[in-house]
């Protein structure tokens, strides 16, 4: 299996922007024949979120997970990502 790695820390506190970055990376990964895209730890919210962790945290089946599942389905690859 070909694996693609996303090297980005994500924009702290900007889940919507990070989802766009992940979607673009998934498109590139799929075009290159990857079956798996791996994003960094805490990518969904950005790593340095400090006191915003309570506001940005979500359950495993939250909105971010739904958006990433849609991206994975659209491009036909698995996506591993981190979130609080």
Backbone as ProteinMPNN parsed JSONL, in Angstrom:
{"seq_chain_A": "XXXXXXXXXXXXXXXXXXXXXXXXXXXXXXXXXXXXXXXXXXXXXXXXXXXXXXXXXXXXXXXXXXXXXXXXXXXXXXXXXXXX", "coords_chain_A": {"N_chain_A": [[0.836, -1.171, 0.0], [0.57, 2.154, -0.877], [1.539, 4.984, 0.924], [0.728, 8.235, 2.0], [2.028, 11.178, 3.478], [1.081, 13.921, 5.409], [2.641, 16.824, 6.01], [2.223, 19.102, 8.167], [1.328, 21.385, 10.66], [-1.185, 22.221, 11.076], [-3.575, 24.869, 11.364], [-3.773, 26.553, 14.33], [-6.754, 26.354, 16.154], [-8.444, 26.59, 13.973], [-10.476, 24.711, 12.659], [-12.047, 24.453, 10.317], [-10.398, 25.521, 8.289], [-8.258, 23.744, 8.481], [-9.515, 21.394, 7.71], [-9.919, 21.951, 5.004], [-7.264, 22.029, 4.086], [-6.585, 19.368, 4.572], [-8.371, 18.077, 2.833], [-7.399, 18.935, 0.325], [-4.851, 17.763, 0.435], [-5.597, 15.089, 0.512], [-6.683, 14.791, -2.038], [-4.364, 15.114, -3.61], [-2.867, 12.957, -2.637], [-4.447, 10.739, -3.372], [-4.369, 11.025, -6.157], [-1.743, 10.38, -6.566], [-1.769, 7.727, -6.104], [-1.978, 6.758, -3.506], [-3.184, 4.82, -0.745], [-3.591, 5.452, 1.799], [-3.638, 8.281, 3.834], [-1.774, 10.043, 6.11], [-2.069, 12.258, 8.718], [-0.693, 14.75, 10.958], [-0.47, 14.518, 14.59], [-3.093, 15.97, 16.451], [-3.963, 17.448, 14.275], [-6.483, 18.274, 13.304], [-7.425, 20.409, 14.887], [-5.19, 21.932, 15.18], [-2.106, 22.173, 16.946], [-1.192, 23.852, 19.125], [-3.368, 24.893, 21.025], [-4.084, 25.625, 23.555], [-6.101, 27.06, 26.041], [-8.367, 26.77, 24.504], [-8.995, 24.158, 24.123], [-11.214, 22.847, 25.307], [-13.347, 24.0, 23.933], [-12.832, 23.248, 21.324], [-12.586, 20.499, 21.291], [-14.064, 17.381, 20.361], [-16.438, 14.648, 20.034], [-15.611, 11.264, 18.972], [-17.278, 10.727, 16.848], [-17.937, 13.181, 15.819], [-18.486, 16.396, 14.133], [-16.1, 16.992, 12.729], [-15.019, 14.446, 12.283], [-17.011, 13.398, 10.646], [-16.74, 15.069, 8.389], [-14.155, 14.393, 7.566], [-14.507, 11.696, 7.008], [-16.185, 11.903, 4.794], [-14.419, 13.121, 2.992], [-12.484, 11.094, 2.776], [-14.02, 9.069, 1.608], [-14.755, 10.3, -0.813], [-12.287, 10.473, -2.129], [-11.396, 7.878, -2.045], [-9.621, 6.723, -0.142], [-7.991, 5.862, 2.978], [-7.846, 7.832, 5.953], [-5.759, 8.902, 8.468], [-5.767, 10.757, 11.374], [-5.268, 13.296, 13.905], [-6.919, 14.581, 16.85], [-8.358, 16.591, 19.505]], "CA_chain_A": [[0.0, 0.0, 0.0], [1.27, 3.435, -0.917], [1.119, 5.86, 2.012], [1.086, 9.644, 1.872], [2.151, 11.862, 4.763], [0.837, 15.358, 5.381], [3.531, 17.504, 6.95], [1.627, 20.398, 8.487], [0.866, 21.373, 12.05], [-2.554, 22.722, 11.129], [-3.691, 26.231, 11.9], [-4.386, 26.439, 15.651], [-8.091, 26.876, 16.37], [-9.206, 26.749, 12.735], [-10.85, 23.391, 12.154], [-12.529, 24.547, 8.93], [-9.236, 25.69, 7.406], [-7.49, 22.497, 8.509], [-10.241, 20.431, 6.882], [-9.633, 22.286, 3.604], [-5.893, 21.569, 3.823], [-6.632, 17.906, 4.528], [-9.058, 17.698, 1.606], [-6.458, 19.133, -0.782], [-3.814, 16.739, 0.561], [-6.206, 13.809, 0.133], [-6.752, 14.781, -3.498], [-3.008, 14.866, -4.136], [-2.481, 11.595, -2.259], [-5.19, 9.799, -4.218], [-3.845, 11.149, -7.519], [-0.435, 9.719, -6.588], [-1.972, 6.296, -5.899], [-1.929, 6.365, -2.097], [-4.373, 4.236, -0.147], [-3.651, 5.962, 3.163], [-3.068, 9.593, 4.104], [-1.547, 10.203, 7.543], [-1.892, 13.643, 9.147], [-0.048, 14.825, 12.267], [-1.248, 14.537, 15.826], [-3.822, 17.217, 16.713], [-4.069, 18.225, 13.044], [-7.815, 18.83, 13.084], [-7.577, 21.696, 15.573], [-3.896, 22.572, 15.393], [-1.533, 21.644, 18.186], [-1.068, 24.836, 20.216], [-4.686, 25.512, 21.196], [-4.184, 26.093, 24.928], [-7.395, 27.051, 26.732], [-9.457, 26.481, 23.559], [-9.18, 22.717, 23.961], [-12.589, 22.482, 25.654], [-14.243, 24.476, 22.872], [-12.521, 22.587, 20.056], [-12.678, 19.038, 21.41], [-15.335, 16.805, 19.904], [-16.456, 13.188, 20.139], [-15.061, 10.531, 17.824], [-18.232, 10.769, 15.74], [-18.331, 14.582, 15.697], [-18.531, 17.033, 12.817], [-14.811, 16.831, 12.057], [-14.926, 13.06, 11.826], [-17.922, 13.259, 9.507], [-16.141, 15.745, 7.242], [-13.002, 13.614, 7.109], [-15.055, 10.481, 6.392], [-16.65, 12.283, 3.453], [-13.219, 13.318, 2.172], [-11.903, 9.77, 2.522], [-14.897, 8.388, 0.658], [-14.669, 10.989, -2.106], [-11.014, 10.192, -2.784], [-11.141, 6.443, -2.011], [-8.459, 6.36, 0.653], [-8.141, 5.975, 4.426], [-7.167, 8.998, 6.514], [-5.455, 8.856, 9.901], [-5.562, 12.133, 11.823], [-5.385, 13.48, 15.345], [-7.805, 15.64, 17.318], [-8.556, 16.475, 20.951]], "C_chain_A": [[0.887, 1.242, 0.0], [0.674, 4.342, 0.154], [1.596, 7.275, 1.739], [1.097, 10.273, 3.258], [1.919, 13.347, 4.569], [1.719, 15.991, 6.444], [3.033, 18.93, 7.136], [1.161, 20.327, 9.93], [-0.584, 21.802, 12.167], [-2.562, 24.13, 11.707], [-4.419, 26.155, 13.238], [-5.753, 27.121, 15.722], [-8.961, 26.972, 15.141], [-9.51, 25.397, 12.098], [-11.269, 23.454, 10.683], [-11.358, 24.691, 7.957], [-8.409, 24.413, 7.348], [-8.19, 21.406, 7.696], [-10.009, 20.697, 5.397], [-8.244, 21.799, 3.21], [-5.87, 20.051, 3.686], [-7.306, 17.412, 3.253], [-8.127, 17.839, 0.397], [-5.352, 18.077, -0.758], [-4.35, 15.375, 0.16], [-6.326, 13.7, -1.382], [-5.405, 14.475, -4.129], [-2.57, 13.433, -3.849], [-3.166, 10.566, -3.153], [-4.662, 9.835, -5.649], [-2.493, 10.459, -7.663], [-0.542, 8.219, -6.308], [-1.92, 5.836, -4.457], [-3.262, 5.763, -1.653], [-4.586, 4.729, 1.272], [-2.977, 7.325, 3.219], [-2.965, 9.733, 5.62], [-1.257, 11.672, 7.832], [-1.279, 13.647, 10.548], [-1.029, 14.764, 13.438], [-1.856, 15.925, 16.01], [-4.026, 18.058, 15.455], [-5.418, 18.927, 12.911], [-7.972, 20.226, 13.702], [-6.298, 22.522, 15.603], [-3.4, 22.178, 16.775], [-1.578, 22.633, 19.346], [-2.386, 25.571, 20.426], [-4.965, 25.945, 22.629], [-5.567, 25.95, 25.543], [-8.576, 26.756, 25.815], [-9.754, 24.99, 23.421], [-10.615, 22.285, 24.278], [-13.578, 22.876, 24.571], [-14.055, 23.67, 21.587], [-12.632, 21.064, 20.102], [-14.047, 18.568, 20.926], [-15.281, 15.3, 20.039], [-15.918, 12.537, 18.858], [-15.989, 10.532, 16.625], [-18.762, 12.194, 15.523], [-18.276, 15.1, 14.268], [-17.23, 16.875, 12.037], [-14.642, 15.43, 11.489], [-15.824, 12.826, 10.618], [-17.326, 13.887, 8.251], [-14.961, 14.948, 6.685], [-13.461, 12.304, 6.478], [-15.552, 10.77, 4.98], [-15.467, 12.485, 2.501], [-12.605, 11.975, 1.803], [-12.719, 9.004, 1.493], [-14.766, 8.984, -0.732], [-13.399, 10.605, -2.859], [-10.635, 8.706, -2.737], [-9.886, 6.053, -1.277], [-8.792, 6.502, 2.134], [-7.352, 7.196, 4.901], [-6.993, 8.799, 8.012], [-5.115, 10.28, 10.327], [-5.716, 12.205, 13.333], [-6.274, 14.662, 15.687], [-7.949, 15.503, 18.834], [-9.933, 15.887, 21.276]], "O_chain_A": [[1.83, 1.352, 0.783], [-0.546, 4.453, 0.275], [2.727, 7.488, 1.303], [0.272, 9.938, 4.108], [2.493, 13.96, 3.669], [1.56, 15.724, 7.635], [3.371, 19.834, 6.372], [0.65, 19.296, 10.366], [-1.156, 21.751, 13.257], [-1.659, 24.52, 12.447], [-5.575, 25.733, 13.28], [-5.893, 28.3, 15.396], [-10.112, 27.396, 15.241], [-8.876, 24.998, 11.121], [-10.88, 22.594, 9.893], [-11.339, 24.042, 6.911], [-7.913, 24.042, 6.284], [-7.527, 20.585, 7.064], [-9.914, 19.753, 4.613], [-8.062, 21.227, 2.136], [-5.216, 19.511, 2.794], [-6.859, 16.432, 2.657], [-8.08, 16.953, -0.456], [-4.962, 17.558, -1.804], [-3.638, 14.588, -0.464], [-6.095, 12.631, -1.947], [-5.31, 13.68, -5.064], [-1.978, 12.773, -4.703], [-2.527, 9.629, -3.632], [-4.522, 8.79, -6.285], [-2.136, 10.005, -8.75], [0.47, 7.519, -6.276], [-1.826, 4.635, -4.201], [-4.326, 6.155, -2.131], [-5.622, 4.465, 1.883], [-1.87, 7.499, 2.708], [-3.955, 9.56, 6.331], [-0.329, 12.258, 7.274], [-1.346, 12.638, 11.249], [-2.238, 14.935, 13.281], [-1.201, 16.935, 15.752], [-4.242, 19.266, 15.556], [-5.477, 20.065, 12.447], [-8.581, 21.111, 13.102], [-6.32, 23.685, 16.006], [-4.195, 21.883, 17.667], [-1.972, 22.261, 20.451], [-2.515, 26.736, 20.052], [-5.991, 26.573, 22.89], [-6.138, 24.86, 25.565], [-9.682, 26.515, 26.3], [-10.662, 24.602, 22.687], [-11.168, 21.438, 23.578], [-14.546, 22.156, 24.322], [-15.014, 23.44, 20.85], [-12.758, 20.417, 19.062], [-15.05, 19.268, 21.067], [-14.197, 14.727, 20.147], [-15.793, 13.18, 17.815], [-15.534, 10.356, 15.495], [-19.901, 12.38, 15.095], [-18.051, 14.345, 13.322], [-17.251, 16.65, 10.827], [-14.182, 15.252, 10.361], [-15.438, 12.135, 9.676], [-17.4, 13.304, 7.17], [-14.794, 14.846, 5.47], [-12.859, 11.848, 5.506], [-15.357, 9.96, 4.074], [-15.514, 12.066, 1.345], [-12.247, 11.747, 0.647], [-12.16, 8.362, 0.604], [-14.675, 8.254, -1.719], [-13.423, 10.431, -4.078], [-9.635, 8.319, -3.342], [-9.156, 5.163, -1.713], [-9.754, 7.177, 2.501], [-6.323, 7.547, 4.324], [-7.96, 8.557, 8.735], [-4.272, 10.932, 9.711], [-6.234, 11.281, 13.959], [-6.374, 15.622, 14.923], [-7.695, 14.434, 19.39], [-10.271, 15.718, 22.447]]}, "name": "protein", "num_of_chains": 1, "seq": "XXXXXXXXXXXXXXXXXXXXXXXXXXXXXXXXXXXXXXXXXXXXXXXXXXXXXXXXXXXXXXXXXXXXXXXXXXXXXXXXXXXX"}
